[in-house]
Structures are given as structure tokens and as C-alpha cells.
């Protein structure tokens, strides 16, 4: 048996040797160099090339037929696009909202299901209320509503959900406020192994509730606020908002999980930038409640956090953490952590930090995903974003929610074009590199060009969700563009609704400016 194996191997080697000899029978004048000065025989043959020492001709050369043709040039994902109107019609936007509403306030419990999917490939069961996702989705519910009355019942239920999950023992030896997810509808912490603690949760939840609290106060509904959100006593730990913010004030430097629940760090940009926003909104709410002491403490910690944030800019782009640099969590942070016109003082949406990050991630994801190459070659505008460099979860694909987050950022750039003032030459050059718009634009023309770039991103998303009647799974297959992973991901719909809203804001600003010009 052993001898026969040896003979078989030898015979195979002999056949290969004959084949190689035949293909290497190339006249000296026809040889094409495969090596360079210093190339050794082993280097040459490792590349599949021929090694034949000879005078005055190439010693290392390609076999007969010459070198393989070079790969076709990679398509560039150019964002410049002349808008043809809103990418999703009013009816289509309403359909997306209906899918979103189906996933919130489950059974009147206030819970937000991450996705109504119990068997999602490597992700398993998504039928849980994630603290982070729930806060972000409930914020989208509030921020994109036409009026408070349309969503108030759902928001009141969410408040009761928060109070319930805050006030129970934790089975994992951590603070209950940093648990990742809870069962629906009873609100018990998930008992299995998971990435813990999740230190972004309390701040995101407090920010959503603080904005809701301010809306309630403006609507004259102070009783609900005092009973549930800010009690002014030890009852309910001071209220749902104060209880989360007090944890944040004391623990903002604690190591926790990243946005994707895979790695840990004490210094994620996502966490730091959204925490500062939570503290500012909490301070504004505390002032309305007459608690100047709490407002002062929150702003003091916010200032401490801000001292650490600019260290995430490496001169080219804003990185997420030292152990994962190129990450779209930064794009999501730019949007979620934005404090609003007249308040925000960090990371100008048309500044070098934001633009450099878009340039970096455009280059990464345009080249990483074959579907971006195919779409661009087919003339489909925009680009699809994934999570981070070398992501491998479920094959490592573009995500709907992150592509929508990029669109929101671009719509914000469009809106900011009116209030920003003229861009200097270097900033405009970086803006062109990020969006591929024409040179020399300003005012209305600049705003329209940037809205067009955002529309292009939304159209590329739409291209891939039309086949499923706008139902949006977590990911878009990196090769063929089909929907994959968790079905009807709530966070997708939340970010799409925010992008619709951001477009409306930009369009109104453009229309108002046009009237003024006339």
C-alpha cells in the first residue's frame, strides 16, 4: 500500500514535470520577464514561472501564452447624482413605517423586538428587546412623528417597560442597566452568554426619554413626567431618566462592548460621542425640572468626555477604537450623537473629520463588496456600507441601516450648506473626494448636489429591497445583492425613517432659500 502511494506520487510528479517542460519551451527572444533583479529560482517557480539560466535573455519568464491578463479595473463608487425627486414615494415611505410600527410596543408591553425572526442563521433568535436597539428605535418613533399625539401611547408604554427592566435583580453580577437584551413580553434579562456589559445602553435610553420628557412638558403633561421620568425623590430611583444618567455619570469610563457586541474597550468613539449627547439632553431636561445641581454635574462629565473624543481623529479619519479602526459605527455616532443646530460644537458635518471618514469608508466598502462594483458598473447611484473592515459575520455584508445612516449624514450636509458659510479650498476638495460633486458650488447649488448624493444612496438601497416589497432584512448579500440574515430588522426601518425625515428637512431648506432668492 505504501509503495503504491509512492509510485503514484512519483508518476504524478513526472507528468507535471513533462507539462511544465513543454510550457517552458520558449525561445529566448519570445520570453517575457516574470522576475526582477535578485529573483531566485524558488521565488520564480513559486509564481508558476519558468527558470532557465541563459546568456543575454530572461532567466525567469512566463510559460507559453505569456502572463495572465491583468484584472479589470475596479469601478469607482461615485456619489454624485442629480436628484429626480424623493427616492421613495410617499406611499413607499408609509409602507416602511408600517413595517416599523409592527415591531414596536409588542403586545402593548412597550418592548421593541429587534426582528420578528426566531431563526436567523449565525445570529440565532432575534426575538428580544435589545436595550440599545430599543432606545434607538423608540427615538426614531418620536423624532419622525408628525405630532406627539400620534405616538404618545406607544411612548408611555415604553416608559413603563424601562421602569420594569430597571427595577429587578441582575443574574449576571452586573448592573441591570447594562444588560444587552430582555425577553418579550416579560422583560427578564437574557440568561445566556453574551457580550456584557453594554455601557452605551443607559445613555441612549436616557437621551430618548429626555427628549420625550421635554415634549411632554411642552404639551403640558408634567404629571406623567413627575410620576415616571423625574420624580424628585427616591421613588423609582428618581425616575427612569435620572436613574440611567446617574449610572452614566459614575461609569462612563468603564470597559464595555462595541456597537456590534463583539469586542470590548474603554474608549469606543460610538460610546463616547453618544454619551456626551445623552448628558447634554439630560442637562437640558434637568434644568426644565428645576434641578440645576444635576444639570451642572451632567455638563461637567460631558466636558470630561469631550476632552477624550478628538483623540479618535488620526488626521485622516475618525476611528472607532484602537482595536477596530475603520468602522461605520462612527457614521452612526455622527448622527445619533448630533446635538442640533445652534448647540453642536464638535465634528462639523462639513469639516475635515467627518468628510475624511466618509472618504475612508467609501474606499473601503466600494472595493470590499462585489455588489458595489456591480451596481456602479450598471449605473446605479450611491454606495452600500457594511459594519467594519474584514467583517465576517454571516459572510460580512453591507447593512441597510448603515447605508441609510450614510444617507442621513449626506442629507445633513445638504441642510448645513446654507448655514455653514463658504468652504475653504482644502475642505471643498475633501468634500469633492467624498461625494464627487462638481467644483465651485455654493448655497442652493451645493445643497442640491449634496441632496442628490444622499438620494443616490437611498436609490441603491431601494434597488435591493424592491424584490421583497420593501421588507428589509439585516444585510444585503455582498455578491448578488439579495436580502440576507434577520428578517424585518427594526433598526433598519428606524434608520430609513430618519433618512426620510432628514431629506424633508433638507428639501424644505432648499425650497425656502429658492423663495428668498426669487
N, C-alpha and C positions, 0 to 999 in steps of 0.2 A: 504493500500500500504506500509506504513512504517513498520507495524507489519510483513507483509510477508517478507520484506527485512531482518528484524532482525532474523526471523526464518530461512531464507535461509543461512544467515551468520553463525548462530549457528550450523546448520546442517553440513555445510561445515567444520567448525572447529572440529565438532565431528568426522567426517570421517577422517580428517587429524590426529586427536589425536589417533584414533584407529590404523592408519597406522604407526604412529611414535612408538606407544607402541609395535606393532608387531616387527618392525625392531630393537627395543632396547632390545628385549628379548634375551640377550646374556649371556651365563654362565660366571661366574667370571673369570675362567681360560682362556677363549677364548677372553676376552676383550682386545682391542688394544688402548693404550693411545691416546687420542685426545688433552689432555691438558698438563699443566705443573704445577709446584708448584705455587699456587696463583691463578690459573684459577677459575673464579666464574661461577655460574650456567648460568648467562646471557651470559658470554663470550663463554661458551661451546655450548649452544644451538644456539647462533648466527652463529657458524660454521657448524650447521647441525648435531651436535653430541649429544649423549645421556648423561643425567645427572642422575645417580642413586647412592646416597650415600650408601656405604657398607664398611664393615671391610676388610682390607688387600687386596682389589682389586681396580682397577681403578674406580674412581667416574665419570670421563668424558671420554667417549670412543666412538669409531666409531660404527655406526649401523652395522647390519648384512651385511656381504660381505666385511667388512674392508674398509680401506681408498682407495680413488681413486688412480689408478696408477700414478706415477709421470710423468710429460710431458716428451716427448723425448728430449734428449739433443740438444741444438741449434748447427747448423752447423757453422763451422768457415770459414770465407771468406779468404782463404789463397791466397795471390797474386803470390806466386812463380809459375812460369810456364816456361817450356823450349820452346823457340820460335821455330816455324816451318816455319818461313818466315813472310813476311808482312801480317798483319791480313786482310787488304783489298787489293785486286789485283789492278793493275794499271787501269784496266777498271772500277772497282768499285769506286776507288778514283775519276776518271774522271766523273762518274755519280753523285757523291756527289757534285763535283764542278759545274756541270751543274745546279743542283737544287739551289745552292747558287747564281750563276750568274743570274738566273731567278728572283731573289728577289732584285737585286741592280739596281741602276740607272733607276728607273721606268720611262718609257716614256721619257728617256733622261733628266730627271729633276735633277738627282744626288741623289734623295731620295732613301733610303733603307727601304723597307717595313719590318716591324717586322715579319709578316707572312701574306700570301695572304688568310686570313681566316676572314670573317666578323662576324662569329657567333661561338665563342669559349667558350661554357659552362659558367662558372662563370667569365671568363676573358673578355667576350664580343667581341668587334671588335678589331682585331689586325692589321687592315689595316691602319697603321700610321707609320710615321718615328719617332722612339724614338731617342732622341739626343744621349743617351748612346749607345744603340744598333747599331745605325748608325755609330758611331765613331769606335766601336769595330769591326764591320763587314767590314768597309772600311779599317781598319788596316789589317785585315786578307787578304783582297784582295791584298793589297800592299805587305805584308810580305811573302805571299805564291806564288807570281807570279814568273815565270821563268825569265822574264825581264820586265822592266818598260814599254816598248812599248806595251806590251800585255794588260795593264790595264790603260794606261795613259788617254785615252779618258774618261773612267768612273771616274777617279780621278779628272780630270778637271771639269767634271760636278758636282762632289761632292763639290768642292771648290765653284762653283757658287751657289750651294744650301746653303752652310754655309753662304756666304755673304748675301744672300737673307733673311734667317731667322734671322741673327744677326741684320739686319738693319730695324727693324719695332717696332712699339709700342707694349707693352705687356698689354693685357686686364685684368690681374690679380694682378696688382700692385707689380710685382716682376721684377727683371732684366730679359729681354728676353733671356739672355744667360743661364738661369737656368730653362727654361721651360722643361717639360718632353717629350712632343711629339707634332708633327705637322701633319696637314692634307696633303695628297698627291693628286695631284702634286703641289698645290698652296703654300704650306709651311706656312700656317696660324697656330698659336698656337691652340691647342685643347682647346675648350671653356668650357668643363665640369669640374666637380670637380675631382681632382687628387692629389697625394702626391706632394707637392711643398714646397720649391724649391728643385731642384735636383742638388746639388753642385758638383757632380763628372763630370757632362757633359762637362763644358768648358775645363777642363784639359784633358779629354780623347780625345776630338776633337782636341785640340791644339797639343797633342802628335802625333796623326795620321798625321796631316797636317805638323808638323815639320819634321817628317821622310820622308814624301813625298817631302817637300821642299829641304831637303838635297839630295834626289835622283835626283831632277830636277837640282840642282846646279852642281852635279857631271856629269849630262848628258849635261851640257852646256845650260840649258834652264832658264837662270837667268831672262829673261824679264817677263815671266809668274809669277815668284816668286815676283818680284818687283811691278808688277801691282796688285797682288791679296793677297799674303800671308804676305808680309812685305814691305809696301810702303815707309817707311822712312819719312812719313809726316802724316798729319791729314786725308788724303784721306782714305776712308774706315776704319776709326778709327785706322789707322796704319797698316791695313792688318788683314786678318782673324786669323792668328796665334797670333799676338800681342794683338789683342782685347780680345781674350779668356784668354791669360796668364795674362794680366793686371787685369782682374777680379779676377783671382785666387790669385795673389799676395796680393790683398787687402781683400779677403773674405774667405781665406782657413779655418778660424775658425768658419765660420757661420754654424748654425744648418741646416741640410738638411735631405733628405730621404735616406734610405738604398738602397742597390742594388735591393731589391725586392719591393720597393715602398710601404712599409707597416708601418715602424716605423721611428722615427726621433732621431737624436743625433748630437752632435758637434764633435764626435770622433769615427767615423767608421774606422776600420782598412782598409777596402777596399778603402775608400776615401783618407785617409792619404797616403797609400802606392802608389796608382796610381798618386796622386797629385805630390809627390816628383819626380816620373819618368817623369811626364809631364814637370816639371820645369827644370830638367836636360836636357831633349831633347830640350826644348825651349832655354836653355842657349847655348847649342852646336850650334843650328841654328842661334841664335842672333850673336854669335861670327863670324860665316861664313858671316853674313850680315854686319859685322863691327860695331856692336852695343855692345861694351864692358860694357857700363853702364847697359843696360837691362840684359845682361848675369850675371853680378855681383849681381843685385837685385834678379834675379830668383834663383841663387845658395844660396843667403843669406836666402831666405824664405825656400828653400829646407832644409837647415841646421836646421832651426827652427822646421820644421815639423819632421825631423828625431829625434829630442830630445823627441818627444811625442810617437814615434812608439813602442819602446821597452817596454813601459808600457803595451802593449797588450799581452805580454808573461807572463803567470801566473806561470811559472816554469814547466808546463806540456805541454801546447799547446798555440797557438796564438788565442785569442778570437776576435770576430768581434766588439763587443761593450758591455757595461755594461748591456744593456737591451736585448741583444741577444748574447750569448757567442758562442755556438757551431754552426758554420755557414760556409758553403762551399764557401761563398764569399771570405773567407781568401785564399782558394786554388786558386781561380780565380785571386785574387790580387797578389799572389806569381808569377803568370805567366805574367799578364798584366803589373805589375809594375817592372818586371825584366829589369835591365839596360844593361845587356850583359856582356860577358866575358871581364875581364880587367877593367870594370867600376863599376860593382855591388860590394858593400861592406856590404850589410845588408842581413840577412836571407839566409845564405849559404844553398843551396839546399840539402846538406848532413849534415846539422847542426841539433842540438837538437830541435830548434824551429820548423823547417819545419817537421822533422821526427815525433816529438811529436804530431803535429797537424794531420798528416796522421794517426797515431795510434789511436788518439781520434775519428776521423771521421770514420775510418774503423769500429771501435767497435760500434759506434752509428748507422750507416746505415746498417751494416750487420745484426744487431738484429732488427732494426726498420721495415725492409721490408721483407715480406714473400717471395717475388720473389728472393731476395738474398739467402735466405735459400734454396729455391727450386733449384736454379741454382747451388749452391755449392754442394748440395746433388747429383745433376745429373752430377757432374764433369765438369761443365762449368767454365772456369777460370775467374778470375777478381772479380770485385765488381761494383755495381751501387751506385752512390752518389745522394742524394737529396739536398734540399736547407739548411734546418736547423732543429734543434731538435724540435719536436712537430709541424712541419708544417702541416697545414690543408687545404691549397688551393687546390681545386679540389681533395680532398682526401689525399693530402700530399704524393707525389710520387717521385721516382727517376727521375732525369732530364738527358737527353742526354748530354747537353752542359757541365754540371758539371762533369759527368763521363769522358767525353773527356778531360776536364781540368785536372783531376787527371792523366790521361794517359800522357798528355803533361808534367806534373811535373815529372813523373817517367822517361820519356824519357830524360828529362833534367838531372836527377840524373845519368842516364846511360852515358850521354855525359861528365858529370862532374867527373866521376870516374877516368878519365885519368889525369886531371889537379889538382885534389884535394890533392893528396898525401895520405899516409896511414891513415886510421881512427883509433882513439884510441878505446880501448876495449868498453867503455861505448857507444860511438857513433855507433860502429858496432852492439852492442846488440840492440840499438834502431832501427837501420836500419833493422835488422832481424825481430824485432817485427812489423815493419811497412810493410815489404814486404815478410817475411817468406823465404828469400833466405838462402842458405847454409852458414855455418860458414867458416871463413878463406879465403874468396875470395878477390882478388885484381886485379887491372889492367883490362886486357881484360875479364877475367872470371867474375869479378864483373860487368863490363859494360854489358856483355851479359845477366847476370842474371837479372839485372835491366830492360834491354830492354824486356826481357821475361815477367816480371811482368806487364809492360806497355802494351805489346801485349795482355796479358790476359784480361785486362780491355777493350781494343778495341774489342776483340772477344766476350765478354759478351754483349757489345753494339750491335755488328753485329748480334748476336743471336736473338735479339729482333727487329731488323729493316729489316731483310730479308723478312719477310712476306709482307712488304709494298714496296718492290723493292727499299729499302734504303731511301724511303721518311721518314723523321724523324719529328714526332710531338714533341711538347714541353716536354712531360713527358712519362714515362713508368709506366704502372699500377703497383702498389706496390704488387698486389696479383697474377695476371696472366701474367704480362709482355707485355701486348698489348700496342700499341701506344694510347695516350690519350692527350686531350687538343689541343692547337693551332697546326694546320697542317703546315708542312714545315717551321718550325721556322728558320729564317735566322741565328740567333745566334748559333743554333745547328751546322749548316753547317760551320760557321766561325770557331768554336772551333774544329770541326773534321778536317778541312783543316790545322789548326795549329798543331794538333796532328800528322797528316801525315808528315808535314814538320819537326817537332821535331824528329820523328822517322828516317827520312832520315839523319838528322844531326848526330844522334847517330850511325846509321849504317855506315856512312862514317868514323866516328872517329874509330870505331871498326875495319873496313877494313884497314884503314891506319896504325893502330897500329899493326895489324897482319902482314902487309908487312914489317914493321920495325923490328919486332921480327924475321921474317924469314931471 
